[in-house]
């Protein structure tokens, strides 16, 4: 595996040099493998996606907020079979109370040495902006202890306003700018216009190649009455009940259009994208693999949802309100479903609530999840006349 990875690294470096010299070369696509447990579904996803990616960014260790260091065990055979370079990712919790650079450096060096022939190391640290000078010193020392190992970091858009950013970016060989899930939950998961401004600002700071991390997922976010964040549920449920909650979702069509825009108007130094995270069948808040492929290739076919009243069983049973996705790509849930005037009683389920207007009863998406490709979901029930027409999509809630 070491020889294969070295050859792949050489090929990747040649590709990178070519990309830097050819501004019209297509953006490359990498993927984060962030799962701690390597399930059969994850192995299948790697096998099925290797033709899309330039490199895997694999989570191999994490320093948690209490300073404990956790190592993970990715499936090396599956990664080797994909014949794609592996970038080792070590995550450092941004809330780490006591940052011991000497001990942390030693642990990270040990992890890298256990992966001979790895294509590089990426440090994922949501460093507070005020600590950027200390982080720069940490990275400089870490790089000196890993000669010949390309070093990358994830970067936050909030760093763009710091005078210390330029010095920081001189240390790693490249960087990955994160433009999703970096604002308050009320601002949503991904905003294309804001992301574009962040990328342009970051490009003015760096003189080295960089990539942009884009989302393939949704999250349920809960916060307290004072607006402070309580929990974020993505891969696993947090079982938290805050004063308010919302389902945040990066719509595939929105991200596809954003990528097309980057390809048309690419900032200097931008060489590729890193997708967070590789979708698997068990990851219910991530896009399907087919949807992700459609976004990456630019061939995403988004269908219009069909909304129907499905008669209940028994003469007096209410009808189910069903949203059906006939397409091969995931779609966002309809924000509002307006029931026909012939319906006199209704209620929402599975993330929808009832709203009464002067014209009709409406089911409003509050915590609704995306509708998977070729999937259908009941979002409520209604008592209507037998000859009622189908429900219609209404205007989003203002």
C-alpha positions in Angstrom: 0.0 0.0 0.0 2.9 2.4 0.7 4.3 2.1 -2.8 0.9 2.6 -4.3 0.2 5.6 -2.2 3.5 7.2 -3.1 2.9 6.7 -6.8 -0.6 8.1 -6.4 0.8 11.1 -4.5 3.2 11.8 -7.3 0.4 11.7 -9.8 -1.7 13.9 -7.7 1.1 16.5 -7.4 1.6 16.5 -11.2 -2.1 17.0 -11.6 -2.0 19.8 -9.0 0.8 21.6 -10.8 -1.0 21.3 -14.0 -4.2 22.7 -12.5 -2.4 25.7 -11.1 -1.0 26.5 -14.5 -4.3 25.9 -16.3 -7.1 28.1 -14.9 -9.6 26.4 -17.1 -8.9 22.9 -15.9 -12.0 21.4 -14.2 -12.2 21.5 -10.4 -11.2 18.3 -8.8 -13.4 16.5 -6.3 -12.3 15.0 -3.0 -14.5 13.5 -0.2 -14.4 13.4 3.5 -14.8 10.0 5.1 -15.9 11.2 8.5 -17.5 8.0 9.8 -15.9 6.4 12.9 -17.4 3.0 12.2 -16.6 1.3 8.9 -19.9 -0.4 8.1 -20.5 -2.5 5.0 -22.5 0.4 3.7 -19.5 2.7 4.0 -17.2 0.2 2.3 -19.7 0.0 -0.6 -19.9 3.8 -0.8 -16.1 4.0 -1.2 -16.1 1.3 -3.8 -18.9 3.0 -5.7 -17.4 6.5 -5.6 -13.7 6.1 -6.3 -14.3 7.1 -10.0 -15.5 10.5 -8.8 -12.8 11.5 -6.3 -9.2 12.7 -6.6 -8.4 11.8 -2.9 -10.1 10.6 0.3 -9.8 12.8 3.4 -10.1 10.2 6.1 -10.7 11.0 9.8 -8.1 9.0 11.7 -8.0 10.8 15.1 -9.5 13.5 17.2 -8.5 15.5 20.2 -11.8 16.2 22.1 -12.7 19.3 24.2 -11.2 17.7 27.3 -7.9 17.0 25.7 -8.4 13.2 25.2 -7.0 11.8 22.1 -9.0 9.2 20.2 -7.7 7.1 17.3 -10.0 5.5 14.7 -9.4 2.5 12.5 -10.4 3.1 8.9 -10.5 0.1 6.6 -7.2 0.2 4.9 -8.0 -2.6 2.5 -11.0 -0.8 1.2 -9.1 2.5 0.7 -6.2 0.7 -1.0 -8.7 -1.0 -3.4 -10.0 2.4 -4.4 -6.5 3.3 -5.7 -7.0 6.9 -4.6 -4.6 8.9 -2.3 -5.5 9.1 1.4 -5.2 12.3 3.2 -5.1 11.7 7.0 -7.4 14.1 8.9 -6.8 14.8 12.6 -9.6 16.9 14.2 -8.9 19.2 17.1 -12.0 20.3 18.9 -12.3 24.1 18.8 -13.5 24.1 22.4 -10.3 22.4 23.6 -9.8 23.8 27.1 -6.0 23.2 27.4 -4.1 23.2 24.2 -0.8 21.3 24.9 1.1 21.7 21.6 4.0 19.4 22.6 1.9 16.4 23.6 -0.5 17.0 20.7 2.3 17.2 18.1 3.8 13.9 19.4 0.4 12.1 19.1 -0.2 13.4 15.6 3.3 12.4 14.5 2.7 8.9 15.8 -0.5 8.6 13.8 1.1 9.7 10.6 4.0 7.3 11.1 1.5 4.5 11.4 0.3 5.3 7.8 3.5 5.0 5.7 2.9 6.4 2.2 -0.1 8.5 3.1 -0.7 11.3 0.7 -0.7 14.0 3.3 -2.0 15.2 6.7 -4.8 17.6 7.3 -5.5 19.4 10.6 -9.1 20.3 11.2 -9.1 22.8 14.0 -11.8 25.5 14.4 -9.2 27.7 16.0 -10.5 30.9 17.7 -9.3 33.9 15.6 -7.4 35.4 18.6 -5.3 32.2 18.8 -4.1 32.1 15.2 -0.5 33.2 16.0 -0.2 30.3 18.5 -1.8 27.9 15.9 0.7 29.1 13.4 3.6 28.2 15.7 2.1 24.8 16.4 1.7 24.1 12.6 5.3 25.2 11.9 6.7 22.8 14.6 4.4 20.0 13.4 5.5 20.4 9.8 9.2 20.3 10.8 8.7 17.0 12.5 7.1 15.4 9.4 9.5 16.2 6.6 8.2 15.2 3.2 4.6 14.9 4.3 2.3 17.5 2.7 0.4 19.5 5.3 -3.1 20.9 4.8 -5.5 22.7 7.2 -9.1 23.5 7.2 -9.8 27.2 7.3 -12.7 29.2 8.6 -14.1 32.3 6.8 -14.1 34.2 10.1 -10.3 34.2 9.8 -10.5 36.4 6.8 -10.6 39.5 8.9 -7.5 38.7 10.9 -4.1 40.2 10.2 -2.6 36.9 11.4 -4.1 34.9 8.5 -1.4 35.5 6.0 1.3 34.3 8.3 -0.7 31.2 9.1 -1.3 30.3 5.4 2.5 30.4 4.7 3.0 27.2 6.8 0.7 24.5 5.2 1.1 23.4 1.6 -2.6 24.0 0.9 -5.9 24.7 2.7 -9.5 23.7 2.6 -11.9 26.6 3.2 -15.2 25.6 5.0 -18.2 27.5 3.8 -21.0 25.4 5.3 -22.3 25.3 8.9 -20.1 28.2 10.1 -22.8 30.7 10.9 -25.5 30.7 13.6 -28.1 28.0 13.0 -30.7 30.7 12.3 -28.7 31.7 9.2 -29.0 28.2 7.6 -26.5 25.6 6.6 -25.2 27.0 3.3 -25.7 30.4 1.6 -24.2 30.6 -1.9 -23.9 34.4 -2.0 -22.2 34.5 1.4 -19.9 31.6 0.4 -18.8 33.3 -2.7 -17.8 36.4 -0.8 -15.8 34.3 1.7 -14.0 32.4 -1.1 -13.1 35.6 -2.9 -11.7 37.1 0.3 -9.8 34.0 1.2 -8.2 33.9 -2.3 -6.8 37.3 -1.6 -5.0 36.0 1.5 -3.3 32.9 0.1 -0.7 32.4 -2.5 -1.0 28.6 -2.4 -3.5 26.1 -3.8 -6.8 25.8 -1.9 -10.0 23.9 -2.0 -13.5 24.6 -0.7 -15.5 22.2 1.5 -19.1 21.8 0.4 -22.0 20.0 2.2 -23.8 16.9 1.2 -26.0 16.7 4.2 -28.7 18.2 6.5 -28.8 18.7 10.2 -31.4 19.2 12.9 -30.4 22.1 15.1 -31.8 22.9 18.5 -31.2 26.1 20.5 -32.2 27.6 23.8 -34.6 30.5 24.4 -31.6 32.9 24.6 -30.4 31.8 21.1 -27.5 29.7 22.3 -26.8 26.5 20.5 -28.0 23.4 22.3 -27.4 20.5 19.9 -26.7 19.6 16.3 -27.9 16.2 15.0 -26.4 15.0 11.7 -25.2 11.4 11.7 -26.6 10.5 15.1 -29.6 11.8 17.1 -28.7 14.1 20.1 -32.1 13.6 21.8 -32.1 17.2 22.8 -35.3 19.3 23.2 -34.5 23.0 23.0 -36.9 26.0 22.9 -36.6 26.0 19.1 -35.4 23.6 16.4 -35.0 23.6 12.7 -34.0 21.1 9.9 -31.2 22.7 7.9 -30.6 21.3 4.5 -28.2 22.0 1.6 -30.5 21.5 -1.4 -28.6 19.5 -4.1 -29.8 21.8 -6.9 -28.5 24.9 -5.0 -25.1 23.3 -4.5 -25.0 22.2 -8.1 -25.6 25.7 -9.4 -23.0 27.0 -7.0 -20.3 24.6 -8.3 -21.2 25.6 -11.9 -20.6 29.2 -10.9 -17.2 28.4 -9.4 -16.2 26.6 -12.6 -17.2 29.7 -14.7 -15.6 32.3 -12.4 -12.8 30.7 -10.5 -10.8 32.7 -8.0 -7.0 32.4 -8.3 -5.6 29.4 -6.5 -8.9 27.4 -6.2 -8.1 23.9 -7.5 -10.9 21.7 -6.2 -13.7 20.9 -3.9 -13.9 18.6 -0.8 -17.3 17.1 -0.1 -18.5 16.7 3.5 -19.3 13.9 3.9 -19.3 10.7 1.7 -23.0 9.6 1.7 -23.9 6.2 2.9 -27.3 4.4 3.1 -27.2 4.6 6.9 -26.6 8.3 6.9 -30.3 9.4 6.8 -29.5 13.2 6.8 -27.0 12.9 3.9 -27.8 13.0 0.2 -28.1 9.7 -1.6 -25.0 8.5 -3.5 -27.0 9.0 -6.8 -27.8 12.6 -5.8 -24.2 13.4 -4.9 -23.0 11.9 -8.2 -25.5 14.1 -10.0 -24.2 17.2 -8.3 -20.5 16.3 -9.0 -21.1 15.5 -12.6 -23.5 18.4 -13.2 -26.2 16.0 -14.4 -28.7 16.3 -11.6 -32.3 15.7 -12.6 -34.6 17.2 -10.0 -38.2 16.1 -10.3 -41.3 18.1 -9.2 -42.9 16.4 -6.2 -46.4 14.9 -6.5 -48.7 15.6 -3.6 -51.8 13.3 -3.3 -54.6 12.4 -1.0 -54.5 8.7 -0.3 -57.8 7.4 1.0 -57.6 5.8 4.4 -58.7 2.3 5.2 -62.3 2.1 6.3 -65.2 4.3 5.5 -64.6 6.9 8.1 -60.8 7.0 8.0 -59.2 10.3 7.0 -56.9 10.5 3.9 -53.2 10.6 4.2 -51.4 13.5 2.6 -48.5 12.0 0.7 -45.5 13.6 -0.9 -44.0 11.5 -3.7 -40.6 12.1 -5.3 -40.7 10.4 -8.7 -37.1 11.4 -9.6 -33.6 9.9 -9.2 -32.4 12.7 -6.9 -33.3 13.8 -3.4 -35.5 16.9 -3.1 -36.2 19.4 -0.4 -39.6 19.0 1.3 -42.3 21.3 0.0 -42.3 24.3 2.3 -46.1 24.6 2.2 -48.8 22.2 1.1 -52.2 23.8 0.5 -55.1 21.4 1.0 -58.2 21.8 -1.3 -61.1 23.8 0.0 -63.1 20.6 0.3 -61.0 19.5 3.3 -62.4 20.7 6.6 -60.1 19.0 9.2 -56.4 18.1 9.0 -53.1 18.0 10.9 -49.4 17.6 10.0 -46.9 14.9 11.0 -43.2 14.2 10.4 -42.0 17.8 10.5 -45.2 19.5 9.3 -47.7 21.5 11.3 -51.2 22.8 10.5 -51.8 26.4 9.5 -55.3 27.8 9.0 -55.8 30.7 6.6 -58.9 32.4 5.3 -58.7 30.4 2.0 -57.6 26.9 3.1 -55.9 24.6 5.5 -52.1 24.4 4.9 -49.4 22.0 6.1 -46.2 23.9 6.8 -42.7 22.4 6.9 -41.1 23.2 10.2 -38.8 20.2 10.9 -39.4 18.3 7.7 -36.7 16.1 6.2 -35.8 15.8 2.5 -37.6 13.4 0.3 -35.2 10.7 -1.0 -35.0 9.7 -4.6 -38.0 7.5 -5.6 -39.3 7.9 -2.1 -42.7 8.9 -0.7 -43.7 10.2 2.7 -46.8 10.9 4.6 -46.7 14.5 6.0 -50.2 14.7 7.5 -53.9 13.6 7.3 -57.0 15.3 6.2 -60.8 14.8 6.1 -62.0 15.8 2.7 -64.9 15.2 0.3 -64.4 12.1 -1.9 -64.2 14.2 -5.0 -61.5 16.5 -3.7 -58.7 17.6 -6.0 -55.0 17.0 -5.1 -53.2 19.3 -2.7 -50.9 22.0 -4.2 -47.6 23.6 -3.2 -48.2 26.9 -1.5 -46.0 29.9 -1.0 -43.2 29.6 1.6 -43.8 31.0 5.1 -42.6 34.5 5.3 
